[in-house]
Amino acid sequence: MRVLHGPFNIGNQPWSLSRAERRRGSASDLVVRSGTWLRYPADRILSDDADSSFKKSMRSAMFGLWSLLRYDVLHYYFGATFLYPGYSLSDEGYRARLFRRLLTTDLRFAKLLRKKIFMTLQGCDVRMAANGNLRNQWTMCASGRCSAYETCVNILDARRGYLVEHILPLFDRVFYLNPELGHFVRDGQFLPYANVEIAAFAPDYPSSQGRPRIVHAPSDASIKGTSMILDALERLKSRFDFELILVEKKTHEEAMAIYRSADLAIDQVLAGWYGGFAVEMMAMGKPVACYIREDDLKFVPKAMRDDLAILNLDPGRLEDNLARILEQRSEWTEFGKRARRYVERWHDPDKIAAAMIAAYRRPDSAFVLTADALEPGN
């Protein structure tokens, strides 16, 4: 089976999943439009950063059409294909309709050629900002938090609505990595992160001696609620002695070296779920604190909810919550061990790849996300 992942490598999810698929016998490749400063790996990068937007688009479109002849399965990410940029004109009229038709040429040809087409959504590709703002007490989708909020409400939400209503139905299966997206994607299914090669990480559990090191990686500070986290920790400095490390503008390799030295990780306090950073930290055996939104958990398998190994933070009581965690330092090693067991059970790319390959073969089959179902051989 020949599988193509692309056109982006966000959070290293496509790369880890494609490597796991290769280990299970599939000819799986990751091809991206262009690289990023994180320097995540890919089998092929179509354009240099210096190339013009037009040149990048043309190379991407040509590869997207050519890939229909080479691959059996096309697994796309972030609401985009090599032709469709992840958004579309929401205007009506002949020109807008023609443009949208051209952007989905690859998907329509894929259907004619009986190719299997999958989409994995990751967050702001489909999250409706206005809806999230009304539904959630704590969210990044608000004025004064995410800098793109007004643009989302005025322009991007309509384009995301078009994606949900007209583009996603063209796919055989749609997955999403953040359970909040289940409110928007009615026929999608939650998928755990598969961004970390668990077996490659030797656990390095927190030390109970010396000054504890707390790490936070504000890849987008407004979305992660970084200012709220920093304010709460600043108020705790008079009561607790700790070192705070902010990991910013580092390559993925550089960031991983810093993560290994940490005793505690604080992920994000507005998204309502943990990110790929948290999975990396848990794989290292580090306890992770994060805000988990109760209303979104209905989209997560019950067994996974029961196993959840996150130190939950209430954004309205951050100082109290973090103080409680700091007072429990003697328990951090046990928290870290529980976190390691959790990622071994729910975030192992090899187990998820086994379930994904079965879905590639039969897109209409049940994709049962339980730890037992994900065991090799099942």
LUMPA-740636 format. One record per residue (C-alpha): residue in one letter; x, y, z. Coordinates in nm, 4 decimals, padded with zeros to 6 digits. Each point is the difference from the previous one (the first is absolute). Layout:
N
vexro:east:north:up
A:X:Y:Z
...
This chain:
378
vexro:east:north:up
M:00.0000:00.0000:00.0000
R:00.1412:00.3370:-00.1043
V:-00.0926:00.2821:00.2382
L:00.0674:00.3724:-00.0349
H:-00.0099:00.2401:00.2968
G:00.0050:00.3780:-00.0560
P:00.0027:00.2861:-00.0809
F:00.1220:00.1081:00.3475
N:00.1865:-00.1568:00.2897
I:-00.1682:00.1718:00.2924
G:00.1154:-00.1208:00.3392
N:00.1888:-00.2909:-00.1614
Q:-00.3211:-00.2075:-00.0033
P:00.0152:-00.0859:-00.3733
W:00.3665:-00.0994:00.0171
S:-00.0327:-00.2317:00.3013
L:-00.3124:-00.1626:-00.1399
S:00.1561:-00.0544:-00.3426
R:00.3121:-00.1580:00.1569
A:-00.2219:-00.2327:00.2035
E:-00.1921:-00.0923:-00.3148
R:00.3289:-00.0842:-00.1687
R:00.0904:-00.2284:00.2887
R:-00.3281:-00.1800:-00.0644
G:00.0800:-00.0579:-00.3653
S:-00.1625:00.2974:-00.1750
A:00.1923:00.2198:-00.2443
S:-00.0822:00.3182:00.1895
D:00.1478:00.3417:-00.0867
L:-00.0266:00.3510:00.1409
V:00.0236:00.2841:-00.2508
V:-00.0399:00.3643:00.1066
R:-00.0447:00.3231:-00.1928
S:00.2885:00.1710:00.1799
G:00.1993:-00.0282:00.3217
T:-00.0409:00.1930:00.3257
W:00.2352:00.1415:00.2613
L:-00.0747:-00.3048:00.2192
R:00.1808:-00.2132:-00.2605
Y:-00.2284:-00.2976:00.0331
P:00.1061:-00.2774:-00.2404
A:-00.1652:-00.0971:-00.3272
D:00.0816:-00.2352:-00.2859
R:-00.0307:00.2854:-00.2482
I:-00.0339:00.3783:00.0248
L:-00.1505:00.1443:-00.3171
S:00.1129:00.3638:00.0296
D:00.2697:00.2121:00.1579
D:-00.0929:00.2808:00.2359
A:00.1326:00.2483:-00.2557
D:-00.2456:-00.1127:-00.2695
S:-00.2905:00.2300:-00.0797
S:-00.3511:-00.0873:00.1177
F:-00.1025:-00.0602:-00.3620
K:00.2890:-00.2390:-00.0586
K:-00.0762:-00.1880:00.3219
S:-00.3659:-00.0312:-00.0962
M:00.0779:-00.1252:-00.3495
R:00.2513:-00.2588:00.1202
S:-00.2441:-00.1168:00.2642
A:-00.2878:-00.0273:-00.2474
M:00.2070:-00.1918:-00.2555
F:00.1209:-00.2435:00.2641
G:-00.3536:-00.0408:00.1343
L:-00.1308:-00.1061:-00.3408
W:00.2988:-00.2252:-00.0706
S:-00.0395:-00.1706:00.3393
L:-00.3418:-00.1332:-00.1052
L:00.1791:-00.2396:-00.2354
R:00.2661:-00.1100:00.2472
Y:-00.1828:-00.0534:00.3304
D:-00.2924:-00.2129:00.1146
V:-00.0783:00.2064:00.3114
L:00.0207:00.3781:00.0341
H:00.0072:00.1163:00.3618
Y:-00.0191:00.3784:00.0299
Y:00.0352:00.2362:00.2978
F:-00.1190:00.3354:00.1332
G:-00.2991:00.0219:-00.2325
A:00.2199:00.0209:-00.3104
T:00.1095:-00.2059:-00.2987
F:00.2799:00.0748:-00.2429
L:-00.2538:00.2004:-00.2030
Y:-00.2485:00.1155:00.2619
P:00.1785:00.2517:00.2272
G:-00.2060:-00.0650:00.3111
Y:-00.2451:00.2803:-00.0613
S:-00.2151:00.1181:-00.2888
L:-00.1892:00.3021:-00.1150
S:-00.3293:00.0237:00.1856
D:-00.1347:00.2433:-00.2631
E:-00.2747:-00.1050:-00.2349
G:00.0034:00.0497:-00.3737
Y:00.1268:-00.1805:-00.3077
R:00.3704:00.0796:00.0491
A:00.0007:-00.1109:00.3640
R:-00.1761:-00.3256:-00.0845
L:00.2431:-00.0689:-00.2860
F:00.3000:00.0733:00.2223
R:-00.1272:-00.2342:00.2702
R:-00.0593:-00.2678:-00.2625
L:00.3590:00.0288:-00.1245
L:00.1375:-00.0261:00.3537
T:-00.1718:-00.3359:00.0532
T:00.1027:-00.1538:-00.3323
D:00.2331:-00.2458:00.1722
L:-00.2705:-00.1206:00.2375
R:-00.2482:-00.0549:-00.2804
F:00.2549:-00.1855:-00.2137
A:00.0938:-00.2084:00.3037
K:-00.3623:-00.1084:00.0270
L:-00.0091:-00.0943:-00.3680
L:00.3228:-00.1997:00.0376
R:-00.1362:-00.1732:00.3135
K:00.2785:00.1311:00.2194
K:-00.0524:00.0102:00.3776
I:00.0120:00.3567:00.1348
F:00.0343:00.0885:00.3669
M:00.0234:00.3276:00.1911
T:00.1407:00.0701:00.3462
L:-00.1068:00.3339:00.1492
Q:00.2142:00.1610:00.2650
G:-00.1648:00.3117:00.1445
C:-00.0359:00.3402:-00.1610
D:-00.0487:-00.1599:-00.3408
V:-00.3636:-00.0647:00.0953
R:-00.0645:00.1543:00.3444
M:-00.2794:00.2599:-00.0266
A:00.1155:00.2934:00.2110
A:-00.3399:00.1629:00.0526
N:-00.1626:-00.3288:00.0971
G:00.2831:-00.0915:00.2363
N:-00.0158:00.3404:00.1631
L:-00.3718:-00.0406:00.0748
R:00.0231:-00.3608:00.1150
N:00.3115:00.0113:00.2189
Q:00.0760:00.2021:00.3109
W:00.3736:-00.0484:-00.0591
T:00.1274:00.0043:-00.3588
M:00.2666:00.1670:-00.2086
C:-00.2782:00.1139:-00.2347
A:-00.0618:00.3396:00.1604
S:00.0989:00.3635:-00.0377
G:00.3227:00.0717:00.1814
R:00.1174:-00.3603:-00.0205
C:00.0611:-00.1341:-00.3497
S:00.1127:00.2841:-00.2287
A:-00.1922:-00.1567:-00.2897
Y:-00.3368:-00.0125:00.1783
E:-00.1631:00.2938:-00.1827
T:00.1285:-00.1282:-00.3356
C:-00.1394:-00.3432:00.0811
V:-00.3432:00.1362:00.0886
N:-00.0200:00.2368:-00.2964
I:00.1590:-00.2154:-00.2719
L:00.1459:-00.3376:00.0888
D:-00.2992:-00.1560:00.1770
A:-00.1999:00.0179:-00.3244
R:00.2828:-00.1688:-00.1880
R:00.0248:-00.2701:00.2661
G:-00.3746:-00.0484:-00.0304
Y:00.0448:-00.0567:-00.3733
L:00.2745:-00.2538:00.0753
V:-00.2305:-00.1899:00.2371
E:-00.3078:00.0071:-00.2212
H:00.1480:-00.0457:-00.3473
I:00.3595:-00.1292:00.0145
L:00.0144:-00.2503:00.2849
P:-00.2914:-00.2077:-00.1397
L:00.2273:-00.0862:-00.2944
F:00.2288:-00.2001:00.2331
D:-00.0381:-00.3659:00.0931
R:00.0938:00.0643:00.3644
V:00.0606:00.3136:00.2057
F:00.1907:00.0012:00.3286
Y:00.0734:00.2797:00.2470
L:00.2706:00.0253:00.2674
N:-00.1715:00.2428:00.2383
P:-00.3328:-00.1270:00.1363
E:-00.1519:00.3507:-00.0148
L:-00.0129:-00.0416:-00.3775
G:-00.2664:-00.2650:00.0455
H:-00.2468:00.2851:00.0540
F:00.0660:00.1181:-00.3575
V:00.0735:-00.3197:-00.1956
R:-00.3090:-00.2149:00.0379
D:00.1260:-00.3011:-00.1963
G:00.3592:00.0112:00.1241
Q:00.1711:-00.2089:00.2654
F:00.2444:00.0857:00.2758
L:00.3548:-00.1281:-00.0567
P:00.2780:00.0015:00.2641
Y:00.3294:00.1654:-00.0840
A:00.2496:-00.2362:-00.1625
N:00.2812:00.2569:-00.0064
V:00.2550:-00.1738:00.2225
E:00.1991:-00.3189:-00.0464
I:-00.0684:-00.1194:00.3533
A:00.2539:-00.2841:-00.0066
A:00.2780:00.2451:-00.0906
F:-00.0512:00.1934:00.3247
A:00.1649:-00.1341:00.3134
P:-00.2019:00.1300:00.2975
D:00.1817:00.2629:00.2075
Y:-00.2261:00.0489:00.2989
P:00.0023:00.3218:00.2060
S:00.2472:00.0461:00.2780
S:-00.1314:00.0653:00.3493
Q:00.3216:00.1816:00.0924
G:00.1290:00.3466:-00.0799
R:-00.1774:00.2853:-00.1701
P:-00.2816:-00.1312:-00.2236
R:00.0052:00.0967:-00.3661
I:-00.3323:00.0892:-00.1617
V:-00.0212:00.0157:-00.3788
H:-00.2571:00.1742:-00.2193
A:00.0170:00.0211:-00.3797
P:-00.2037:00.2987:-00.1248
S:00.0021:-00.0792:-00.3714
D:-00.2954:00.2418:-00.0122
A:-00.0160:00.1830:00.3309
S:-00.3483:00.1456:-00.0510
I:-00.1531:-00.3370:-00.0832
K:00.1758:-00.1862:00.2811
G:-00.0905:00.2574:00.2639
T:00.3666:00.0668:00.0739
S:-00.0614:00.3386:00.1645
M:-00.2462:-00.1605:00.2435
I:00.2528:-00.2720:00.0858
L:00.2830:00.2481:00.0508
D:-00.2136:00.2276:00.2177
A:-00.0997:-00.2906:00.2247
L:00.3592:-00.1222:00.0338
E:00.1247:00.3513:00.0729
R:-00.2407:00.0223:00.2933
L:00.1259:-00.3347:00.1296
K:00.3685:00.0974:00.0041
S:-00.0223:00.1275:00.3574
R:-00.1251:-00.3408:00.1189
F:00.1891:-00.2455:-00.2188
D:00.3508:-00.0231:-00.1412
F:00.0035:-00.1198:-00.3640
E:00.1645:00.0690:-00.3350
L:-00.2283:00.0813:-00.2922
I:00.1278:-00.0772:-00.3502
L:-00.1824:00.1424:-00.3023
V:00.0825:-00.1882:-00.3187
E:-00.0428:00.2354:-00.2971
K:00.1291:00.0146:-00.3573
K:00.1968:-00.3228:00.0327
T:00.0229:-00.2768:-00.2547
H:-00.1772:-00.3163:00.1053
E:00.3329:-00.1683:00.0771
E:00.1167:00.2929:00.2154
A:-00.3305:00.0086:00.1868
M:00.0116:-00.3722:00.0771
A:00.3394:00.0364:00.1684
I:-00.1452:00.2661:00.2309
Y:-00.3117:-00.2043:00.0769
R:00.2069:-00.2895:00.1332
S:00.1381:00.2175:00.2807
A:-00.3457:00.0996:00.1293
D:-00.1842:-00.1292:00.3057
L:-00.3469:00.1351:-00.0854
A:-00.1667:00.1207:-00.3200
I:-00.2816:00.2527:-00.0323
D:-00.1674:-00.0332:-00.3375
Q:-00.3004:00.2251:-00.0737
V:-00.2953:00.1459:00.1893
L:-00.2448:00.1183:-00.2679
A:-00.0288:-00.2719:-00.2671
G:-00.1720:-00.2493:00.2298
W:00.2308:-00.2879:-00.0983
Y:00.3697:-00.0766:00.0012
G:00.2266:00.0291:-00.3031
G:00.2864:-00.1902:-00.1565
F:00.2430:00.1672:00.2427
A:-00.1804:-00.1705:00.2896
V:00.0312:-00.3393:-00.1703
E:00.3752:00.0521:-00.0383
M:00.0328:00.0917:00.3668
M:-00.2098:-00.2943:00.1211
A:00.2065:-00.2361:-00.2165
M:00.3038:00.1251:00.1941
G:-00.1777:-00.0791:00.3257
K:-00.0728:00.3617:00.0932
P:-00.3239:00.1043:00.1721
V:-00.2035:00.2406:-00.2146
A:-00.2468:00.2670:00.1155
C:-00.2662:00.1190:-00.2446
Y:-00.3605:00.1189:-00.0190
I:-00.2360:-00.2820:-00.1064
R:-00.3461:00.1225:-00.1020
E:-00.2639:-00.2317:00.1435
D:-00.2581:00.0676:-00.2709
D:00.2345:-00.1257:-00.2752
L:00.0787:-00.3345:00.1639
K:-00.3137:-00.1615:-00.1434
F:00.1898:-00.0270:-00.3303
V:00.2856:-00.1969:00.1642
P:-00.0328:-00.3790:00.0526
K:-00.1095:-00.0763:00.3556
A:00.2969:-00.2263:00.0697
M:00.2366:00.2788:-00.1012
R:-00.1865:00.2491:00.2191
D:00.0314:-00.2377:00.2936
D:00.3766:-00.0330:-00.0564
L:00.0625:00.3721:-00.0516
A:00.3307:00.0868:00.1680
I:-00.0099:00.3799:-00.0029
L:00.0150:00.2296:00.3033
N:-00.3106:00.2029:-00.0787
L:00.0131:00.3788:00.0299
D:-00.3005:00.2257:00.0488
P:00.0807:00.3235:-00.1882
G:-00.1998:00.1949:00.2577
R:00.2059:-00.1400:00.2888
L:00.3438:-00.0365:-00.1554
E:00.1953:00.1287:00.2983
D:-00.1741:-00.2372:00.2419
N:00.0307:-00.2953:-00.2374
L:00.3706:00.0567:-00.0665
A:00.0660:00.0490:00.3703
R:-00.1617:-00.3366:00.0706
I:00.2170:-00.1659:-00.2659
L:00.3170:00.1590:00.1384
E:-00.0923:-00.1201:00.3491
Q:-00.0276:-00.3538:-00.1390
R:00.3551:-00.0156:-00.1288
S:00.0646:-00.3251:00.1850
E:-00.2654:-00.1572:-00.2249
W:00.1378:00.1285:-00.3316
T:00.1947:-00.3202:-00.0693
E:-00.3174:-00.2061:00.0364
F:-00.1878:00.2512:-00.2196
G:00.2753:-00.0384:-00.2591
K:-00.0228:-00.3799:00.0053
R:-00.3753:00.0177:-00.0462
A:00.0488:00.2419:-00.2905
R:00.2484:-00.2352:-00.1653
R:-00.2427:-00.2922:00.0280
Y:-00.2750:00.2171:-00.1479
V:00.1946:00.0929:-00.3147
E:00.1160:-00.3583:-00.0446
R:-00.3628:-00.1075:-00.0001
W:-00.1643:00.2806:-00.1998
H:00.2626:00.1884:-00.2020
D:00.2254:-00.2709:-00.1443
P:00.0289:00.0650:-00.3780
D:00.0386:-00.3710:-00.0724
K:-00.3303:-00.0844:00.1653
I:-00.1801:00.2914:-00.1636
A:00.1540:-00.0878:-00.3378
A:-00.1415:-00.3524:00.0286
A:-00.3513:00.1399:00.0430
M:00.0575:00.2588:-00.2739
I:00.1199:-00.2558:-00.2556
A:-00.3124:-00.2056:00.0665
A:-00.2057:00.3136:-00.0681
Y:00.1956:00.0665:-00.3211
R:-00.0959:-00.3463:-00.1214
R:-00.3665:00.0435:00.0939
P:-00.0944:00.3644:00.0599
D:-00.3501:-00.1040:00.1048
S:00.1287:-00.2348:00.2703
A:-00.0304:00.0772:00.3695
F:00.3005:00.1924:00.1318
V:-00.0175:-00.1102:00.3619
L:00.2344:00.2012:00.2177
T:00.0657:-00.2119:00.3030
A:00.3400:-00.0969:00.1287
D:-00.0741:-00.3684:-00.0626
A:-00.1168:00.0653:-00.3556
L:00.3201:00.1896:-00.0677
E:00.2224:-00.2869:00.1122
P:00.2085:-00.1452:-00.2872
G:-00.1798:-00.2900:-00.1659
N:-00.3510:00.1289:00.0770
